[in-house]
Amino acid sequence: MAKQYETVIGLEVHVELATKTKIFCGCSTEFGGAPNTHTCPVCTGMPGSLPVLNKQVVEYAIAVGLATNCTITQYCKFDRKNYFYPDNPQNYQISQLYLPICRNGGVEIDTPAGKKIIGIHEIHMEEDAGKLVHDEWEDCSLVDFNRSGVPLIEIVSEPDMRSAEEVIAYLDKLRLIIQYLGASDCKLNEGSMRADVNLSVREVGATEFGTRTEMKNLNSFKAIARAIEGERARQIELLEEGKQVVQETRRWDDNKEYSYAMRSKEDAQDYRYFPDPDLVPIVISDEWIERIRKAQPELRTEKLERYKKEFDIPDYDAEILTSSKVLADLFEATTELCHKPKKVSNWLMVETLRLVKENDMEVEDIDFSPENLAKLIELAESGAINSSVAKEVFEKIFKEDIDPDKYVEEKGLKSVNDEGALRATIEKVIADNPQSVEDYHNGKEKAIGFLVGQTMKAMQGKANPGMVNKILKELL
């Protein structure tokens, strides 16, 4: 009988925090920017420069710790992790090994077998490294220190996950918590959320863990799922052939769907950690923790429950709307203005998500205002514009955030609700289409659709369809 294997997975998730400035200096953390323009003596590691801790980094780390049920380490400090690498300007990284800011937490995920808690071993604060840019033409590598010193938290899970599905559910949960807190935008494509996957396999029933490998370079949920499947298969194949799995760091190539070894895994002693002599310990008072706890926003789970009670929208809509902070904020702000939750939900769920998909965007990139969506809903509901005009106007709002009232006025898109004008047009349509009139009288209900269409065409799409139907039936 073939052996059955179980996959054991733990994650190290790095999240770039949404501070305006870096962790130990006043340089901008903005993504992009010409190489080496967001830099100063501190974040380029110049001799004699001294780091000063950004308080907001500590606040965000505490907020994430509280939201993930961690214990906050009230006396914590920074350590130096020493290693030589071209993108690491001081030849050490300031991180936390001995006293990380958060410990022993966990988040709940939904799995096919029910709810499951994924433990969080610790969350620590650290600085990001620079970025190496490999120039194929000149056959050299250049270094950009813009990212050097950008504040990170590293969230280290327990090895509690057993499948790619559980890993994605856990990452999704973390991403939503952190986005709702406003601590990071968690865009995997821009590197503001990165996950390293530690994976081992063992025979089902075994109590000892197998030898693990760590995979880097994973910048989308799909790549993470593929890398887990690929690495699991590679390790099982080695064991089946009676070979050893080597503990090492591997790099996942998503195009080739294959991982290759980068370096053998160092242990902590190789990094010669010691407390950073330039930074004083951080003492976190009970009052400070309480203040942050009180300021925590409503997270997704609570929001979902509230939507189901407060707004008359289907559970499915509530699930989708709360799955992105941008959508949830837009939904609440628009509903506040027009008091029509079901209509707002429909516009967001159908038209907005369709346009996001068609334009190959992320939901986070939506930037039209709730005011303009609310105005559009009022126009459509009052019958001032018909549904096809409303869709056309919405596309303009989505792309350029135009004021629908002005746009409808300037382009003359208002529905013609003047019964006299409509009646005259409809009488002409009836006179021009005797065959359809006869079909209708012979019981062909569909014929009226053709006549409505002809009327709309004659009115350049600006007639009120309800009124057209009513007058048509009356005249026929």
N, C-alpha and C positions, 0 to 999 in steps of 0.2 A: 504493500500500500504506500502511495506517495506521501511524503512528509507534508504536514500543514505548517505554514509559517505565519507569524504575527509580526506586523510592523510596529515599531515603537518610535514615536516622533516627538521631539521637543523643538521649540522655536526660539530664536533670538531675533526680536523685532526692533529695528532702529527707527525712531521717529524724530524727524527734524521739527523742533518747536517753532511756533509762529511768532517768536519775538521779533521786534523790529531790528534789534542789534544782536551782535554775537554774544557768546557766553562770557568771555573775559575781556572784551574791548567794545568800543563804540561803533565798529564798522557795520555797514548794512548787511542784512541776511538775505536780501532780495535775490530771487532766482534769476539767472541770466546775467546780463552786465558783461562788458568787455573783460577779458581775462585780467586778473590781478588788479582790478580797480576798486574792489571792496576790501582793501587790506591796509594794515598799519604795522608798526614794529612788533606789536604783541602777537597778532595772528600769523605773522610770517616768522616768528621765533627769533627775533633779533636779540643778541646778547644784552642783558641788563634791563630788558623790558619786563614789566610786572603785570600779572593778570589781576583783574578786579571782577568779582562774581556779579553777574546780572541777576538781580533779585527775582525778576519775572520767571526765570528758568526754574527756580526753586518752587514758586507758586504753581506753575503748570505741573511740575513733577508731583507735588503733593495732591493736586486736583485729580490727576490720573490715578495716583495711588489710592485715594479715597473711593473713586468710582470703580476701582477693581478690587475693593475689599482688602487692601493691604494694611499692614501696620506701618505707621510712619516712624522712621528712626529719628528720634528727636535730637540726638547728638550725632551728626554725621560729618564726614570729611572727604577730601579729594586725595587721590593717589596718583603717582606717575607710573605709567605703563611704558617701559623703555623698549623701543625697537627702532631700527634704522630702516627708513623707507623714504624714497624721494618725495612723496606727497605729505610727509609728516615733518613739518619744518623744525620743530625743536628736537627731533630725535626721541621724543617721548610724547605720549598722549595723556592729557589729564582726564582721569576717569575715577571710578569708585570701586575698589575691590573689597576692602575690609568692612566698611560701614555704608552700604548702599542706602539711599534715602527711603526706599519702600521695600517691605519684605512680606512673604507669606500671604499672598492674596489669591484671587481666583475669579474667573468669570464663568457664567453658565451658558452652555450652548445647547441647541436642539439637535438631536441626532435621530436617525430612523428608530433607534431603540429607546428614545425618550430623552429626558434632559440629562446633561452630564456637566460636571464642574471640571474645568481645566485649571490646574493650579498655576499660580505665578510665583516663581521662586524669589525673584527680586526685580526691582526697577532701579537702575542707577543713571546718574547724569554724567554726560561726558561731552567732549568737543569732537566735531567731525574733522576728518582730514581733508587735504586739498584733493585735486582731481588731476590724474595724469591724462594727457591727450597724446595719443600716438599718431605721429605724422608719417603716413605711408610713403609720401613722396620724398621727404628729406631723410627718411629712415632714422628718425630720432623721436624721443619723447619729450613733451613740453609739460610744464606743471602750472596749473592755475590754482592760486590760493584763495579765490573768492569764497569757496566753501569751507576753508580751513577755519575752525573756531565757531562754526555754526552750532548752536546748542542741540544736543541729542538727548533723548532718553532711550535706554536700551531695556526692553521688557523681556526678561528671561523666563520662559515657561518651565513647568515640570515636564518630564517625558510622559505626558498623559494622553497624547493623541495616538490613534491607531489607524487612521486612514487619511487620504487626501481630503475627503469630504469634511472630516472633523477639523482638519487644519484650516480649510477655507472658512468654515463656520466660525472658528476662533478668531481668525484674522478680521473677518467681517465685523464681528462683535467689537473687537478692539478699535477698529477703524471708526465705527459709528460712535463709540464712547468718546474717543479723542476729538472727532469732528464736532460733536455736540458740545463738548467742553470748550471748543474754540482753541485747543492747544496746538493743533496742526491741521493742515488741509489734507494730509495723508494721501497725496497723489503719488501712486506707485510709479507712474511714468516720468515724474520729475525727480524721483528719488527721495521724496520727503517721507516715504514709508518704505523700509526695505526689510526683507525677512531672510535670515539664514536658517536653513533647515538641518537639524541634527537627526540622523535616521539610522536605526539599526534593525536587524530582523532576528527573530529567534523562533525556535520550534514552539508551536502552541503547547501551553502547559509548562514551559520552562520558567524558572523563577529568576535566573540570572539574565541581565541584558547582554545582547550581542555587542560586537565592536561597532562603534558608530563612525559615520563620516559626516562632515559638515559641508553643505552646498551653498555657494554664494552666487551672486549675479542673477537674482530672481526679481524681475520687475513687473510682473503681472500675476493675477490669481491663476490664470491659465498656465503660465510658465511654472508656477509653484506646483500645481497639480501634476503637470507632465513630468517635472523633475522628480517628484516623489514616486510616481509609477516607475520611471526609468531606473532610479537608484535602487528601489526595492527589488526589481527584476535582476539588476546587476549583482546585488549581494546574494540573492537566493541562488543564482547560477554559480557563483564562486563556491558557496557552501555545498551545493549538490556535487560539484567536482572535487570536493574534499580540500579546497584551498582556503586560505585565511582571508578575512576582510582586514584591510590595513586601515588604521585610524589616520585619516588625513583630511585636508581641506580640498574640496573639488569645485570646479567651476562648471556651471551648467550652460551649455550652448543651445539656446532654444531653437535655432534654425536647424541644427543637426539632430536635435532631440537626443543629445548625448552629453555626459559629464566627463571631464578629464581631471587628473590630479594636478593640484597647484603646488601644495607643499605638505610635508608631514606635520601633524598637529602639534604645536608646542604646548607645554604645560605652563601653568602660572609662573613657576620659578624661572622659566626662560625670560620672562618679561621683567624680572627684578623689580617688582612693585615696591614702592615705599611711599609714605605720606608726603604729599606735595608741600615743601617747606615755604612756598610763596603764598599759600592760601590758608586763612584761619579756618578752624572748624565752624560748622553751621549749627547753631542752637535753635531748635524749632519749638516755640512755646505752645502750650495747650491753646492759648487764645488765638494764636496765628492759625492753627489747624482748624479751630472752630469757625474762625472768620471765613476761611476758604470753604469749609463744609456748608456754611449758610449761603454762600454765594453760588454754590453749584447749580447749574441750570437743570431743567427737567430733561432727563435722559430718554432714550428712545422707548424703553419698556413702559415707562410711566406715560409718555406722550401717547403711545398706542392705545393704552387703556382709556385715557381721557378722550381721544378722538371717537372711540367706539361709543362712549356714553354721551358725549357732548354734541357731536355732529351727526346729522342723518346721512352717513355715507356707508357703503358696504365695507365689510372687514377687509376685503381684498384691496380696496382703495387706500384704506388707512395703513395697511402694511407697506404699500409702495410709497405713499407720501412720506411716511416716517423713516423710510430706508435711506433718505438723504436729508441732511439738515437744510440744504438750500431749498428743496421742494417743500419741506414742512414749514419753513419760515415764510415762503411765498404763499402757501396755502392759508396760513393763519392771518397774514397781513391783508391779503385780498378779501378773505371772508369778513374780517373786521370792518372793511370798507363797504362791502355790498350785501353782507348778511345772507349770502346764498351758497352755503357750503357745498351742496351737491353740484351746483353749476361750476363752481371754482374747481372742484375735484375733477369734473369731466374735462374741462379745458386743460388742466395739468396732465391728467392721465392719458388723454387721447392725443390732442393736437401738440402739446408741448413735447411729450416723449417721442412722438413721431418725428418732429423737426430735429430733436436732439440726435436721433438715430440717423436721419437723412443727411445731416450736416457733419456726421462723424465726430460728435462732440461728447464731452462728459457732462453729466447733469450739473456738476459743480461750475460749469462755464456759463450757465444761464444767467443773463444779467438784465432782463427787462423788469420794470417796476410793477409792484402790486397795484399802484394807482391806475396804470393804463389798462391792466387786465380787468380791474373792477369796472372801469368806464365802459370797456367793450361789452362786458356781461350786461350792464344796464342797457346799452344800446340794443343788444340782441333781444333782451327780455321784453323791452317796451315795444318791440316791433318796429323800431326806428330803422333797423337794417335787417335784411333777411339772413338766413344761415350761411348761404354761400358767400355773401359779402363779408359776413363776420369772419369766416375762415381766411378770406383774402386779407382783411385788415389785421387779423392776428399774426399772419406771417410777417407783416411789416413791423408789428410790435416786437415779435420775437427777434427779428434781425436788427432793428434800429431803434426800438423802444419809442416809437412815435406816439403822439397824443391822438387816440382814435377819434375823439370829437372833432378836432381840427381837420384830421385827414378825411373823414367822411364828408365834412362840409366842403373842403376844397375840391375834392374829386367828384362831388355831387353823387354820392353813393346812397343817400337816404332812400328808404323804401317809399314808393308812392302809395300813400294810404288814402288818397283822394278818390272817393267812390265814383264820382262823375267821370274822371279821366279813365279810371280802370274799366268802367262799364262800357265806355265808348270803344276802347281797344278790344275788349272781349267780344263785343257785338261784331266787330270787323273780323276777328279770328273765326267766329262761328260761321259768318257768311262765307269766308274763304275756304272753309273745310267741311263741305256738306257730307262727305263720306264718313268722317269721324263722328259727326253728329248722328248720322243714321246708325253707325255701329253702336254708339252709346245707347240709343233708343232700342236697339235690338239686344240689349243686355250685356254688351261688352264693356265692363267697368274700366278696362285698361284705356279705352279711347279717351277718357277724360284726362288721363296723364299726358297724352299727346297735346291736347288742347291747352293744358296748363303750361306745358313746355313752350308752345308757340306764343302764348301770352307773355311769358317771361322774356322770350327772345325779343318780342316787339317792344317790351318795356326796358330793354337792355339789362335784364336781371334785377331791376330795382323794385319790382312789385312785391307786395306782401303776399306770400303764397297762400296763407290762410284765407285772406280776402278774395284772392283769385278763385280759389275753390268754391267759396261760398256763392260768389256772383255767377260763376259758371253753372253751378247746379241749379241755381234759381232760373237763369235764362234758358237752360236746356229743358 
